[in-house]
Amino acid sequence: MNYQLIQFDVREGVARLTLNRPDKMNSFNAEMHAEIRHALDSIQTNTAVRVLVLTGAGRGFCAGQDLADAEVRFTPGETPPDLGDVVERHYKPLVMRLSQLRVPTLAAVNGIAAGAGASMALACDMVLATQSAAFVLPFANIGLIPDTGCSWHLPQRIGQARAMGLALTGKKLSAQQAADWGMIWDAVEDAAFASTVDALAAKLATMPTKALVRTRQAMQLAHTHTFEEHLTYEGTLMRELGKSADYVEGVSAFLEKRAPQFTGE
C-alpha cells in the first residue's frame, strides 16, 4: 500500500508507525484507519519486527475521530450516522490488532492524546509521553461514552473512581499526573523524549519477544480468572516458553556470564 496518512518503516527490529495528518492533529478518518490496519497486518507476517512504536507527526499524538470525516459528518436535522457501525468497522479492528499483535507495542505520545487517540495509546503495552503532553476524554461532552477500549483499559489502570472522574468531566490530565496515577509508564522531558523512546524501543527489540507478548496475554486475562485458574494459565505459558529457543539462550547466557542474543523464537 502507498501510505498517504501514516508513515511506516522498519529498522533494526523496530517498526515505527507515525500518524501523519498534523494539520488535523492526526485525527482519524476512514482512509487513515485502512492504512493503520494494513501496516499492523504487515507486522504480523514480518518476523524481522520485534517491537512497534506508535506516535504522531507534528505537535500532537492524535485528537481522536475527525468529525468532518464523511462517515460521521451530519448537519442538524439529518439522521446521524450509525456510530456503532463505525466502531465495528474501524475502532474495534484497530484495538483488537494492537491487543493481539505478535510483538510488544509502545505508544510514544508526543502531544495531546484526545478521545480515541487516548484510547489507542492505552491499548498499547507501554506508554511514554512528553512532559508537555496531556490526555483528554471528551466523549461525554458530545453525548458519547469512552470507546476504542478505553472503558475497559482505563479502570484497570487507574481504578474506577479516577476513571469515572476523567470520563464524566472530560478533564485534561497532564502526562506527569497520568504517570503518577499509573495510567502510563512515564512522562519524559520533551528534549529527551525522542532519545528515550529510541532507547526503550531498541531494548524491547532485543528481548525475548514471545515472552513479552505472553506477559501481555497473562495480564489481560488476570481479571477474568479466579486465582487458581490464573495459576493454571501461568503454568501453561511457562510450559510453552520453557521450550523456546530464547529461554535456552537466556539461561545459557546467565550461566556463561555473557549478554544473551535473543531471536524472538
Secondary structure by P-SEA (a helix, b strand, c coil): cccccccccccccbbbbbbccccccccccaaaaaaaaaaaaaaaacccccbbbbbcccccccccccccccccccccccccccaaaaaaacaaaaaaaaaaccbbbbbbccccccaaaaaaaaaccbbbbccccccccccccccccccccccccccccccaaaaaaaaaccccccaaaaaaaccccccccccaaaaaaaaaaaaaaacaaaaaaaaaaaaaacccccaaaaaaaaaaaaaaaaacaaaaaaaaaaaaccccccccc
